[in-house]
Amino acid sequence: MRYAELLKEIRKELDIPTPEIRAKQALRCTYKWSLFRDVVDWKDKTVLDIGCCEGYSTAEALEMGAKSALGVDRDFRYIQTAVELQKRIGAENLGFILSPWEQFEANRKFDIVLCLGFIHHILAENYEEQFERVCALSTDTVVMELRVNTNSALELQVWEKRGGGGNKLTKASYGWLRDKFNKLGFGIVHQAFVAKGEREVWVAKRK
């Protein structure tokens, strides 16, 4: 929790807009982290955190024994906060890049890839391609937060978030997800609810 408190201080010092929204998002980050922290083998692993927000999970991965961790996010304010976090804790093996996922070019693979609060924002017609791209960057473990479609036979379902101003999200069925992970050479080792009936965290490990 020390990173959560440190990020709170940094937000205040940087005068980040809408601090109440950022505080709510930070609470979600700490909760989501608790859902998979102890089921992943972090020791001496390299970590890529896609959609890293303020870098909470990225920094925590190092705390759990990761060799290095890199966070990527398209939001300047998030990366500004994350870079300040890196400076405060003085971790040379912790880095952050400001980039949209679509434009991010990885020059190597990572043992562990985190993809939290991101993949469901990809349009259905691009979902499979980007899902495969995320998995291809991992040599060992993928952790994804997913919107899971439990009420329809549709493999991929477009869903408009209530009050989201037309923001369309993509839900994938259990069958589609299990089949896709299996075809990509991963086995599911852990599932946990983030919000029941809405979002889940899945941990998949290469076979």
C-alpha positions as CSV (number, residue, x, y, z in Angstrom):
1,M,0.0,0.0,0.0
2,R,3.0,2.3,0.3
3,Y,2.8,3.0,-3.4
4,A,-0.8,4.0,-3.2
5,E,0.0,6.5,-0.5
6,L,3.0,7.8,-2.4
7,L,0.8,8.3,-5.6
8,K,-1.7,10.2,-3.5
9,E,1.0,12.6,-2.5
10,I,2.3,12.9,-6.0
11,R,-1.2,13.7,-7.4
12,K,-1.6,16.5,-4.9
13,E,1.9,18.0,-5.6
14,L,1.4,17.9,-9.3
15,D,-2.1,19.4,-9.0
16,I,-3.6,16.6,-11.1
17,P,-7.2,17.5,-12.3
18,T,-10.2,15.6,-11.1
19,P,-8.4,14.2,-8.1
20,E,-11.5,12.4,-6.8
21,I,-11.7,10.4,-10.1
22,R,-8.0,9.5,-9.9
23,A,-8.5,8.5,-6.3
24,K,-11.3,6.1,-7.3
25,Q,-9.2,4.7,-10.1
26,A,-6.3,4.2,-7.7
27,L,-8.6,2.2,-5.4
28,R,-9.6,-0.1,-8.3
29,C,-5.9,-0.6,-9.1
30,T,-5.0,-1.7,-5.6
31,Y,-8.0,-4.1,-5.5
32,K,-7.3,-5.6,-8.9
33,W,-3.6,-6.1,-8.0
34,S,-4.7,-8.1,-4.9
35,L,-6.7,-10.5,-7.1
36,F,-3.7,-11.9,-8.9
37,R,-0.5,-10.8,-7.0
38,D,0.0,-14.1,-5.2
39,V,-0.7,-16.4,-8.1
40,V,2.0,-15.1,-10.4
41,D,5.7,-16.0,-10.1
42,W,7.3,-12.6,-10.3
43,K,10.9,-13.5,-9.2
44,D,13.5,-12.4,-11.7
45,K,10.9,-11.9,-14.4
46,T,10.6,-9.0,-16.9
47,V,7.2,-7.3,-16.9
48,L,5.3,-5.2,-19.5
49,D,2.2,-3.3,-18.1
50,I,-0.1,-2.2,-21.0
51,G,-2.4,0.6,-20.0
52,C,-0.4,1.1,-16.8
53,C,-2.2,4.2,-15.6
54,E,-0.1,5.7,-12.7
55,G,2.2,2.8,-12.5
56,Y,0.9,1.1,-9.4
57,S,1.0,-2.5,-10.6
58,T,4.2,-1.8,-12.5
59,A,6.0,-0.7,-9.3
60,E,4.4,-3.5,-7.3
61,A,5.7,-6.1,-9.7
62,L,9.3,-5.0,-8.8
63,E,8.4,-5.2,-5.1
64,M,7.4,-8.8,-5.7
65,G,10.8,-9.6,-7.2
66,A,10.5,-8.8,-10.9
67,K,13.9,-8.1,-12.6
68,S,12.5,-5.1,-14.5
69,A,9.1,-3.5,-15.3
70,L,8.0,-1.2,-18.1
71,G,4.6,0.6,-18.2
72,V,2.9,2.0,-21.3
73,D,0.0,4.4,-21.3
74,R,-1.4,7.0,-23.7
75,D,-2.5,9.5,-21.0
76,F,0.2,12.2,-20.3
77,R,-1.1,12.8,-16.8
78,Y,-0.8,9.1,-15.9
79,I,2.7,8.9,-17.3
80,Q,3.7,12.1,-15.6
81,T,2.6,10.7,-12.3
82,A,4.2,7.3,-12.9
83,V,7.6,8.9,-13.8
84,E,7.5,10.9,-10.6
85,L,6.8,7.7,-8.7
86,Q,9.8,6.1,-10.4
87,K,12.0,9.0,-9.3
88,R,10.7,8.9,-5.7
89,I,11.5,5.2,-5.2
90,G,14.7,5.4,-7.2
91,A,14.2,2.2,-9.2
92,E,16.5,2.2,-12.3
93,N,14.8,-1.0,-13.5
94,L,11.4,0.7,-13.6
95,G,10.4,2.7,-16.7
96,F,7.4,4.3,-18.4
97,I,6.6,5.2,-22.0
98,L,3.9,7.6,-23.2
99,S,2.4,5.9,-26.2
100,P,-1.0,4.7,-27.6
101,W,-1.0,0.9,-27.6
102,E,-1.6,0.9,-31.4
103,Q,1.7,2.8,-31.9
104,F,3.8,1.1,-29.3
105,E,6.6,-1.0,-30.8
106,A,8.2,-3.5,-28.5
107,N,11.7,-4.4,-29.5
108,R,11.7,-7.5,-27.3
109,K,9.4,-9.9,-25.5
110,F,8.6,-10.0,-21.8
111,D,8.1,-12.8,-19.3
112,I,4.9,-11.3,-17.9
113,V,2.4,-9.0,-19.7
114,L,-0.2,-7.2,-17.7
115,C,-3.2,-5.8,-19.6
116,L,-5.7,-4.3,-17.1
117,G,-8.6,-2.1,-17.9
118,F,-7.6,-1.9,-21.6
119,I,-8.4,-4.7,-23.9
120,H,-12.2,-4.3,-23.7
121,H,-11.9,-0.8,-25.1
122,I,-10.8,-2.2,-28.5
123,L,-13.5,-2.4,-31.1
124,A,-14.8,-5.9,-31.9
125,E,-13.5,-5.9,-35.4
126,N,-9.9,-5.4,-34.1
127,Y,-10.3,-7.3,-30.8
128,E,-8.9,-10.7,-31.9
129,E,-5.9,-9.1,-33.6
130,Q,-5.0,-7.0,-30.6
131,F,-5.7,-9.9,-28.2
132,E,-3.2,-12.0,-30.1
133,R,-0.7,-9.1,-30.1
134,V,-0.8,-8.8,-26.4
135,C,-0.3,-12.6,-25.9
136,A,2.6,-12.7,-28.4
137,L,4.6,-10.3,-26.3
138,S,4.6,-12.8,-23.3
139,T,7.0,-15.7,-22.9
140,D,5.4,-16.9,-19.7
141,T,2.3,-15.3,-18.2
142,V,-0.5,-13.0,-19.3
143,V,-2.8,-11.2,-16.9
144,M,-5.8,-9.7,-18.5
145,E,-8.8,-7.8,-17.1
146,L,-11.7,-8.8,-19.4
147,R,-15.3,-7.8,-20.0
148,V,-16.9,-11.3,-20.2
149,N,-20.1,-12.0,-22.1
150,T,-22.1,-14.4,-20.0
151,N,-25.6,-13.8,-21.4
152,S,-25.3,-14.3,-25.2
153,A,-24.2,-16.9,-27.7
154,L,-22.2,-14.2,-29.5
155,E,-18.5,-14.8,-29.3
156,L,-17.7,-11.1,-29.4
157,Q,-20.4,-8.6,-28.3
158,V,-20.3,-4.8,-28.7
159,W,-21.6,-3.2,-25.6
160,E,-22.3,0.5,-25.0
161,K,-21.4,1.6,-21.5
162,R,-24.3,3.3,-19.7
163,G,-23.7,7.0,-19.5
164,G,-20.5,6.5,-21.5
165,G,-21.3,9.0,-24.2
166,G,-21.4,6.4,-26.9
167,N,-18.2,4.7,-25.7
168,K,-18.4,1.1,-27.1
169,L,-16.7,-1.8,-25.3
170,T,-16.2,-5.4,-26.4
171,K,-17.2,-8.4,-24.4
172,A,-15.9,-11.9,-25.2
173,S,-17.6,-15.1,-24.4
174,Y,-16.1,-17.7,-22.0
175,G,-15.8,-20.2,-24.9
176,W,-14.1,-17.7,-27.2
177,L,-11.5,-16.7,-24.5
178,R,-10.7,-20.3,-23.5
179,D,-10.3,-21.4,-27.1
180,K,-8.2,-18.4,-28.0
181,F,-5.8,-18.7,-25.1
182,N,-5.5,-22.5,-25.8
183,K,-4.7,-21.9,-29.5
184,L,-2.1,-19.3,-28.5
185,G,-0.4,-21.9,-26.2
186,F,-1.7,-20.7,-22.9
187,G,-3.6,-22.5,-20.1
188,I,-5.9,-20.6,-17.7
189,V,-4.5,-20.9,-14.1
190,H,-6.7,-18.3,-12.3
191,Q,-9.9,-16.3,-12.7
192,A,-11.3,-13.7,-10.3
193,F,-14.2,-11.2,-10.3
194,V,-13.3,-7.6,-10.4
195,A,-17.0,-6.7,-10.5
196,K,-19.4,-9.6,-10.5
197,G,-21.1,-10.0,-13.9
198,E,-19.1,-7.2,-15.4
199,R,-15.3,-7.7,-15.3
200,E,-12.9,-10.5,-14.5
201,V,-9.2,-10.9,-14.2
202,W,-7.7,-14.0,-16.0
203,V,-4.2,-15.3,-15.5
204,A,-2.9,-17.5,-18.3
205,K,0.4,-19.3,-18.4
206,R,2.2,-20.8,-21.4
207,K,2.0,-24.5,-21.5
